[in-house]
Amino acid sequence: FGPDGFLWFGTWNGLVRFDGLEFVVFDPKNTPGLPGAAIVNLHADRRGRIWASTGNGLAVREGSSWRHIGTN
């Protein structure tokens, strides 16, 4: 479980959150902060952030917002 109480898991087609009743899929189409749909790794840190590495880069969820971490 993530720090927010949800179950998070990655798939090749997006990041999935489960609250015990329904699944919500996050992908670049509905979550611009995710650089790619293929989730390679997930990590929850001590500050409650969720980190997702994708085939196209790294993203972090802080609060309810996703932000792409990358280089210019």
C-alpha positions, -999 to +999 in steps of 0.1 A: +000+000+000+011+035-007+014+062+019-021+075+010-037+041+018-043+031-018-028+001-035-006+012-065+008-009-092+023-004-126+014-020-159+026-016-194-005+005-201-005+029-171-003+033-134-032+018-115-046+029-081-071+006-062-091+018-033-107-015-024-137-008-047-125+006-080-095+008-102-083+041-116-057+041-144-033+070-148-015+074-182-002+103-202-036+109-218-053+117-185-022+126-164+001+149-183+028+146-155+034+110-165+060+109-193+050+074-204+024+047-199+048+018-194+055+018-156+089+001-149+093+008-111+073+023-082+086+037-050+070+054-020+094+077+000+093+088+036+077+121+027+047+103+012+056+109-024+051+082-050+079+079-077+072+061-109+098+054-135+084+049-170+099+039-203+101+077-211+113+091-178+106+097-141+076+112-124+067+120-088+032+124-072+031+150-045-004+155-031-027+148-059-004+162-087+020+143-109+052+160-121+076+148-148+112+149-136+136+153-165+162+173-183+157+201-207 
